[in-house]
Amino acid sequence: MLEKLKNDLFGASQEHKFKVGEIVMYGAWELKPECVDRIHKYGVLLGISDGIVDRRTIKIAEILPFGEIKSIKISLILVKKSDLED
């Protein structure tokens, strides 16, 4: 019988996959006059913390997107390791 993995926080099982300072990617929307496209954006992971969304505690990633001066915070579940080559 399979045992269910129990996490205290949503996204906690993903935290071990990332290190502060590494390049990550996340999905975003690009608004164009004729359509809306789903794109991948890239940035540097600044940290992982706990946050509350809709009365539920989740893991939050703080990312500094490339070309930006202000960091963003999104759910860690939405973050993936970068597929960029050196």
Secondary structure, DSSP 8 states (H G I E B T S, - for coil): -------SSBTGGGGGG--TT-EEEEEEEEE-SS-EEEEEEEEEEEEEEEEEETTEEEEEEEEEETT-SS-EEEEGGGEEE-----
